[in-house]
Amino acid sequence: MRLTKETRRFFPDNVPLPYLFPTSEGQVLAEWSLKPWSPSMEIDLAAKRGEWHALNHDTDEEVTKNLDLTNVNDWNWMAEQIRIMGGEV
């Protein structure tokens, strides 16, 4: 899986892109800065799956979801979450 190719293919242009970091387990961590939210996703490139986690630091509300990164509906769900957490909806 080419992460940048899939991101360009499925991620809307008007949604902020994450910061990407390699993990010690050989995966990729994606993080967004959307105060008061701290959304992140640990990405398993081989399995094409992501573990979404978001925490609202003001309310302690958490959102978690396992995502199939080959499924456009999961990309759309993630983009919508980022819009909501960024105050765009």
NUGUNU-330499 format. One record per atom (N, C-alpha, C): residue number from 1; residue in one letter; x, y, z; atom name. Coordinates in steps of 0.1 Angstrom, whole numbers, always signed. Layout:
N
(pt NUM, A, (X, Y, Z), CA)
...
END
This chain:
89
(pt 1, M, (+8, -12, +0), N)
(pt 1, M, (+0, +0, +0), CA)
(pt 1, M, (+9, +12, +0), C)
(pt 2, R, (+7, +21, -9), N)
(pt 2, R, (+14, +34, -10), CA)
(pt 2, R, (+5, +44, -3), C)
(pt 3, L, (+9, +48, +9), N)
(pt 3, L, (+0, +57, +17), CA)
(pt 3, L, (-3, +70, +10), C)
(pt 4, T, (+7, +76, +4), N)
(pt 4, T, (+4, +89, -2), CA)
(pt 4, T, (-5, +87, -14), C)
(pt 5, K, (-4, +76, -21), N)
(pt 5, K, (-13, +74, -33), CA)
(pt 5, K, (-27, +72, -28), C)
(pt 6, E, (-29, +64, -18), N)
(pt 6, E, (-43, +62, -12), CA)
(pt 6, E, (-48, +74, -6), C)
(pt 7, T, (-40, +82, +0), N)
(pt 7, T, (-45, +95, +6), CA)
(pt 7, T, (-50, +104, -5), C)
(pt 8, R, (-42, +106, -15), N)
(pt 8, R, (-46, +114, -26), CA)
(pt 8, R, (-59, +109, -33), C)
(pt 9, R, (-60, +96, -34), N)
(pt 9, R, (-71, +90, -41), CA)
(pt 9, R, (-84, +91, -33), C)
(pt 10, F, (-84, +89, -19), N)
(pt 10, F, (-96, +89, -11), CA)
(pt 10, F, (-98, +101, -2), C)
(pt 11, F, (-88, +109, +0), N)
(pt 11, F, (-90, +120, +10), CA)
(pt 11, F, (-94, +133, +3), C)
(pt 12, P, (-104, +139, +7), N)
(pt 12, P, (-109, +152, +1), CA)
(pt 12, P, (-98, +163, +3), C)
(pt 13, D, (-97, +171, -8), N)
(pt 13, D, (-87, +182, -7), CA)
(pt 13, D, (-89, +192, +4), C)
(pt 14, N, (-101, +194, +9), N)
(pt 14, N, (-104, +204, +19), CA)
(pt 14, N, (-103, +199, +33), C)
(pt 15, V, (-97, +187, +35), N)
(pt 15, V, (-96, +181, +48), CA)
(pt 15, V, (-81, +182, +52), C)
(pt 16, P, (-77, +187, +64), N)
(pt 16, P, (-63, +188, +67), CA)
(pt 16, P, (-56, +174, +67), C)
(pt 17, L, (-44, +173, +62), N)
(pt 17, L, (-37, +161, +62), CA)
(pt 17, L, (-30, +159, +76), C)
(pt 18, P, (-27, +147, +79), N)
(pt 18, P, (-20, +144, +92), CA)
(pt 18, P, (-5, +146, +91), C)
(pt 19, Y, (+1, +147, +103), N)
(pt 19, Y, (+15, +145, +104), CA)
(pt 19, Y, (+17, +130, +105), C)
(pt 20, L, (+27, +125, +98), N)
(pt 20, L, (+30, +110, +98), CA)
(pt 20, L, (+43, +107, +104), C)
(pt 21, F, (+43, +96, +113), N)
(pt 21, F, (+55, +92, +120), CA)
(pt 21, F, (+57, +77, +119), C)
(pt 22, P, (+69, +72, +117), N)
(pt 22, P, (+70, +57, +118), CA)
(pt 22, P, (+70, +53, +132), C)
(pt 23, T, (+65, +40, +135), N)
(pt 23, T, (+65, +35, +148), CA)
(pt 23, T, (+75, +24, +149), C)
(pt 24, S, (+79, +21, +161), N)
(pt 24, S, (+89, +10, +164), CA)
(pt 24, S, (+84, -3, +159), C)
(pt 25, E, (+71, -5, +157), N)
(pt 25, E, (+66, -18, +153), CA)
(pt 25, E, (+65, -19, +138), C)
(pt 26, G, (+70, -9, +131), N)
(pt 26, G, (+70, -9, +116), CA)
(pt 26, G, (+57, -4, +110), C)
(pt 27, Q, (+49, +3, +118), N)
(pt 27, Q, (+37, +8, +112), CA)
(pt 27, Q, (+39, +24, +111), C)
(pt 28, V, (+28, +30, +108), N)
(pt 28, V, (+28, +45, +106), CA)
(pt 28, V, (+18, +51, +116), C)
(pt 29, L, (+21, +61, +123), N)
(pt 29, L, (+12, +69, +131), CA)
(pt 29, L, (+8, +82, +124), C)
(pt 30, A, (-5, +84, +122), N)
(pt 30, A, (-10, +96, +117), CA)
(pt 30, A, (-16, +104, +128), C)
(pt 31, E, (-13, +117, +129), N)
(pt 31, E, (-18, +126, +140), CA)
(pt 31, E, (-23, +139, +134), C)
(pt 32, W, (-34, +144, +139), N)
(pt 32, W, (-39, +157, +135), CA)
(pt 32, W, (-39, +166, +147), C)
(pt 33, S, (-38, +179, +145), N)
(pt 33, S, (-38, +189, +156), CA)
(pt 33, S, (-51, +197, +154), C)
(pt 34, L, (-62, +193, +161), N)
(pt 34, L, (-75, +198, +160), CA)
(pt 34, L, (-81, +202, +174), C)
(pt 35, K, (-75, +210, +181), N)
(pt 35, K, (-79, +213, +195), CA)
(pt 35, K, (-94, +216, +196), C)
(pt 36, P, (-101, +211, +206), N)
(pt 36, P, (-96, +203, +217), CA)
(pt 36, P, (-94, +188, +214), C)
(pt 37, W, (-96, +184, +202), N)
(pt 37, W, (-94, +170, +199), CA)
(pt 37, W, (-80, +166, +195), C)
(pt 38, S, (-76, +154, +198), N)
(pt 38, S, (-63, +148, +194), CA)
(pt 38, S, (-66, +135, +187), C)
(pt 39, P, (-70, +136, +174), N)
(pt 39, P, (-72, +124, +166), CA)
(pt 39, P, (-59, +118, +161), C)
(pt 40, S, (-59, +105, +161), N)
(pt 40, S, (-47, +98, +155), CA)
(pt 40, S, (-52, +84, +150), C)
(pt 41, M, (-43, +79, +142), N)
(pt 41, M, (-46, +65, +136), CA)
(pt 41, M, (-33, +58, +134), C)
(pt 42, E, (-32, +46, +140), N)
(pt 42, E, (-21, +37, +137), CA)
(pt 42, E, (-24, +29, +125), C)
(pt 43, I, (-15, +30, +115), N)
(pt 43, I, (-18, +24, +102), CA)
(pt 43, I, (-9, +12, +100), C)
(pt 44, D, (-15, +0, +97), N)
(pt 44, D, (-8, -12, +93), CA)
(pt 44, D, (-8, -12, +78), C)
(pt 45, L, (+4, -9, +72), N)
(pt 45, L, (+5, -8, +57), CA)
(pt 45, L, (+2, -21, +50), C)
(pt 46, A, (+8, -32, +56), N)
(pt 46, A, (+6, -45, +50), CA)
(pt 46, A, (-8, -50, +50), C)
(pt 47, A, (-15, -48, +61), N)
(pt 47, A, (-29, -52, +62), CA)
(pt 47, A, (-39, -42, +56), C)
(pt 48, K, (-34, -30, +53), N)
(pt 48, K, (-42, -19, +48), CA)
(pt 48, K, (-54, -16, +58), C)
(pt 49, R, (-50, -15, +71), N)
(pt 49, R, (-60, -12, +81), CA)
(pt 49, R, (-55, -1, +90), C)
(pt 50, G, (-64, +6, +97), N)
(pt 50, G, (-61, +16, +106), CA)
(pt 50, G, (-69, +16, +118), C)
(pt 51, E, (-62, +19, +130), N)
(pt 51, E, (-69, +20, +143), CA)
(pt 51, E, (-71, +34, +146), C)
(pt 52, W, (-83, +39, +145), N)
(pt 52, W, (-86, +54, +147), CA)
(pt 52, W, (-88, +56, +162), C)
(pt 53, H, (-83, +66, +168), N)
(pt 53, H, (-85, +70, +182), CA)
(pt 53, H, (-85, +85, +182), C)
(pt 54, A, (-96, +91, +189), N)
(pt 54, A, (-96, +105, +190), CA)
(pt 54, A, (-101, +108, +205), C)
(pt 55, L, (-94, +118, +211), N)
(pt 55, L, (-98, +122, +225), CA)
(pt 55, L, (-100, +137, +225), C)
(pt 56, N, (-112, +140, +231), N)
(pt 56, N, (-115, +155, +233), CA)
(pt 56, N, (-109, +158, +247), C)
(pt 57, H, (-99, +167, +248), N)
(pt 57, H, (-93, +170, +260), CA)
(pt 57, H, (-101, +178, +270), C)
(pt 58, D, (-112, +185, +264), N)
(pt 58, D, (-121, +192, +273), CA)
(pt 58, D, (-132, +184, +279), C)
(pt 59, T, (-136, +174, +272), N)
(pt 59, T, (-148, +166, +277), CA)
(pt 59, T, (-144, +151, +281), C)
(pt 60, D, (-132, +147, +277), N)
(pt 60, D, (-128, +133, +278), CA)
(pt 60, D, (-136, +123, +269), C)
(pt 61, E, (-143, +128, +260), N)
(pt 61, E, (-150, +120, +250), CA)
(pt 61, E, (-140, +113, +241), C)
(pt 62, E, (-142, +100, +238), N)
(pt 62, E, (-133, +93, +230), CA)
(pt 62, E, (-141, +87, +218), C)
(pt 63, V, (-134, +86, +207), N)
(pt 63, V, (-140, +80, +195), CA)
(pt 63, V, (-129, +70, +190), C)
(pt 64, T, (-133, +57, +188), N)
(pt 64, T, (-124, +47, +183), CA)
(pt 64, T, (-131, +39, +172), C)
(pt 65, K, (-123, +35, +163), N)
(pt 65, K, (-129, +27, +151), CA)
(pt 65, K, (-118, +20, +144), C)
(pt 66, N, (-120, +8, +140), N)
(pt 66, N, (-111, +1, +131), CA)
(pt 66, N, (-115, +4, +117), C)
(pt 67, L, (-105, +8, +108), N)
(pt 67, L, (-108, +12, +95), CA)
(pt 67, L, (-102, +3, +85), C)
(pt 68, D, (-109, +0, +74), N)
(pt 68, D, (-104, -7, +62), CA)
(pt 68, D, (-99, +4, +52), C)
(pt 69, L, (-86, +5, +50), N)
(pt 69, L, (-81, +16, +42), CA)
(pt 69, L, (-82, +13, +27), C)
(pt 70, T, (-89, +2, +23), N)
(pt 70, T, (-92, -1, +9), CA)
(pt 70, T, (-107, +3, +7), C)
(pt 71, N, (-114, +7, +17), N)
(pt 71, N, (-128, +10, +16), CA)
(pt 71, N, (-131, +25, +16), C)
(pt 72, V, (-136, +30, +5), N)
(pt 72, V, (-139, +45, +4), CA)
(pt 72, V, (-148, +50, +15), C)
(pt 73, N, (-157, +41, +19), N)
(pt 73, N, (-166, +45, +30), CA)
(pt 73, N, (-159, +48, +43), C)
(pt 74, D, (-149, +40, +46), N)
(pt 74, D, (-141, +43, +58), CA)
(pt 74, D, (-133, +56, +57), C)
(pt 75, W, (-127, +58, +45), N)
(pt 75, W, (-120, +71, +43), CA)
(pt 75, W, (-130, +83, +44), C)
(pt 76, N, (-142, +81, +39), N)
(pt 76, N, (-152, +92, +40), CA)
(pt 76, N, (-156, +94, +55), C)
(pt 77, W, (-157, +83, +63), N)
(pt 77, W, (-160, +85, +77), CA)
(pt 77, W, (-149, +92, +84), C)
(pt 78, M, (-137, +89, +81), N)
(pt 78, M, (-125, +96, +87), CA)
(pt 78, M, (-125, +110, +83), C)
(pt 79, A, (-127, +114, +71), N)
(pt 79, A, (-127, +128, +66), CA)
(pt 79, A, (-138, +135, +74), C)
(pt 80, E, (-150, +129, +75), N)
(pt 80, E, (-161, +136, +82), CA)
(pt 80, E, (-157, +138, +97), C)
(pt 81, Q, (-151, +129, +103), N)
(pt 81, Q, (-147, +130, +117), CA)
(pt 81, Q, (-137, +142, +118), C)
(pt 82, I, (-128, +143, +109), N)
(pt 82, I, (-118, +154, +110), CA)
(pt 82, I, (-125, +167, +108), C)
(pt 83, R, (-134, +168, +99), N)
(pt 83, R, (-142, +180, +97), CA)
(pt 83, R, (-149, +184, +109), C)
(pt 84, I, (-156, +175, +115), N)
(pt 84, I, (-164, +177, +128), CA)
(pt 84, I, (-154, +182, +139), C)
(pt 85, M, (-144, +175, +141), N)
(pt 85, M, (-134, +178, +152), CA)
(pt 85, M, (-127, +191, +149), C)
(pt 86, G, (-126, +195, +137), N)
(pt 86, G, (-119, +207, +133), CA)
(pt 86, G, (-129, +219, +134), C)
(pt 87, G, (-142, +216, +137), N)
(pt 87, G, (-152, +227, +137), CA)
(pt 87, G, (-157, +231, +124), C)
(pt 88, E, (-156, +223, +114), N)
(pt 88, E, (-160, +227, +100), CA)
(pt 88, E, (-174, +223, +97), C)
(pt 89, V, (-181, +215, +106), N)
(pt 89, V, (-194, +211, +103), CA)
(pt 89, V, (-204, +216, +114), C)
END
